[in-house]
Amino acid sequence: MVQRLEGRVAVVTGGGSGIGLATVRRFASEGAKVVVADVDPNAGKAAADEVGGLFVQVDVTDEEQVKALFQTTVDTYGKLDIAFNNAGISPPDDDSILTTGIEAWERVQKVNLTSVYLCCKYAIPHMQANGKGSIINTASFVATMGAATSQISYTASKGGVLAMSRELGVQFAREGIRVNALSPGPVNTPLLQELFAKDPERAARRLVHVPLGRFAEPTEIAAAVAFLASDDSSFITASNFLVDGGIAGAYVTPL
């Protein structure tokens, strides 16, 4: 593996499973020191131990815990180069706007959008002190496209992540801090597997719209994150980086 991230320090939220875990492994394989942040102490510690990194248990909706996460990173490793703000949820009670209650709406907004706001708020000052940095915020292809099978709060939260990432990417560009939104298509993660195990017909309906004919693997998304974290993407900021198997580009799906 090319060591594009040699000497870099990276924080990955939601690093204990799915895309986060795949990215922790990818970052470490490219030479980064990785801080794994997760609410699950077992999964998070296992991920950190696997790559010789540091585990910090964090509720990403808690401002003081998020602030402490980035301070602990800098106290331990001396700097912060990369923040992959990836933690998120997609609960079954987030559905059509006609049936989704306000509690479900607010819970998803807090985890998926407010957490990214907090992580950016407390990562950026450390990157300013370092004179550079790369922030990658997990949005989704649904931030770009509408879906008839709605998850209204999830979709709205990811649209917020995309808009916020653009604004931050513009605001801090002259300080050497790049901010991009990563927009995956459907990914073969435990979250998706759990959702579709309950409704195989829904999974089949979604899959038919993917021109590549399959869901992404977490390692494929992690490869895109590593690219955005590295100097290979040094002229990319304020972008919507779609890794969606062609969904957003398809008017009709090829047979």
DAVEN-V201959 format. One record per pair of residues at least 4 apart in sequence whose ideal C-beta (glycine too) atoms are under 6 Angstrom apart, sorted by the first residue. I is the first residue (numbers start at 0). J is the second residue. If there is no record, write none. Layout:
I_J + I_J
This chain:
0_28 + 0_29 + 2_29 + 2_30 + 3_29 + 3_229 + 4_26 + 4_29 + 4_30 + 4_31 + 5_30 + 7_31 + 7_80 + 7_81 + 8_32 + 8_76 + 8_78 + 8_79 + 8_80 + 9_26 + 9_31 + 9_33 + 9_81 + 10_34 + 10_72 + 10_82 + 11_19 + 11_22 + 11_23 + 11_35 + 11_83 + 12_36 + 12_59 + 12_84 + 12_85 + 12_86 + 13_19 + 13_85 + 13_86 + 14_19 + 14_23 + 14_35 + 14_36 + 14_37 + 14_46 + 15_37 + 15_39 + 15_42 + 15_43 + 15_46 + 16_20 + 16_42 + 16_189 + 17_188 + 17_217 + 18_217 + 18_220 + 19_85 + 20_46 + 21_217 + 21_218 + 21_221 + 22_26 + 22_83 + 22_221 + 22_224 + 23_33 + 23_35 + 23_46 + 23_50 + 25_221 + 25_225 + 26_31 + 26_33 + 27_33 + 27_50 + 29_225 + 32_76 + 33_50 + 33_52 + 34_53 + 34_72 + 35_43 + 35_46 + 35_47 + 35_52 + 35_54 + 36_55 + 36_57 + 36_68 + 37_42 + 37_43 + 38_58 + 39_43 + 40_44 + 40_56 + 43_54 + 44_48 + 44_54 + 47_52 + 47_53 + 47_54 + 53_75 + 55_68 + 55_71 + 57_64 + 57_68 + 58_64 + 59_86 + 59_114 + 60_109 + 60_110 + 60_114 + 62_117 + 65_117 + 65_118 + 65_121 + 66_121 + 67_71 + 69_121 + 69_122 + 69_125 + 72_79 + 73_79 + 73_125 + 78_129 + 79_125 + 79_126 + 80_132 + 81_133 + 81_228 + 82_122 + 82_134 + 83_135 + 83_224 + 84_115 + 84_118 + 84_136 + 85_137 + 86_114 + 87_111 + 88_110 + 89_153 + 89_190 + 92_103 + 93_99 + 93_103 + 93_107 + 93_150 + 93_152 + 93_153 + 94_98 + 94_99 + 95_149 + 96_151 + 99_103 + 99_104 + 99_151 + 104_152 + 107_111 + 107_152 + 107_153 + 107_156 + 108_112 + 108_152 + 108_156 + 109_113 + 110_114 + 111_156 + 112_156 + 112_159 + 115_136 + 115_160 + 118_122 + 119_123 + 119_167 + 126_132 + 126_176 + 127_174 + 130_175 + 131_175 + 132_176 + 133_177 + 133_228 + 134_178 + 135_179 + 135_181 + 135_224 + 135_227 + 136_160 + 136_164 + 136_180 + 137_181 + 138_142 + 138_157 + 138_160 + 138_161 + 138_180 + 138_182 + 139_157 + 139_182 + 140_182 + 140_184 + 140_243 + 140_246 + 140_247 + 141_146 + 141_154 + 141_157 + 142_157 + 142_158 + 142_161 + 142_182 + 143_247 + 144_247 + 150_154 + 152_156 + 159_163 + 160_180 + 161_180 + 161_239 + 164_178 + 164_180 + 165_237 + 167_171 + 167_178 + 168_178 + 168_236 + 168_237 + 169_237 + 171_176 + 172_236 + 177_236 + 179_227 + 179_238 + 179_240 + 180_239 + 181_240 + 182_239 + 182_241 + 183_220 + 183_242 + 184_215 + 184_243 + 184_244 + 184_246 + 185_191 + 185_205 + 185_214 + 186_215 + 186_220 + 187_214 + 187_216 + 188_217 + 192_196 + 195_202 + 208_252 + 209_244 + 209_246 + 210_245 + 210_249 + 210_252 + 210_253 + 211_244 + 211_245 + 215_219 + 215_220 + 220_242 + 223_242 + 226_231 + 226_232 + 227_232 + 241_247 + 243_247 + 245_249
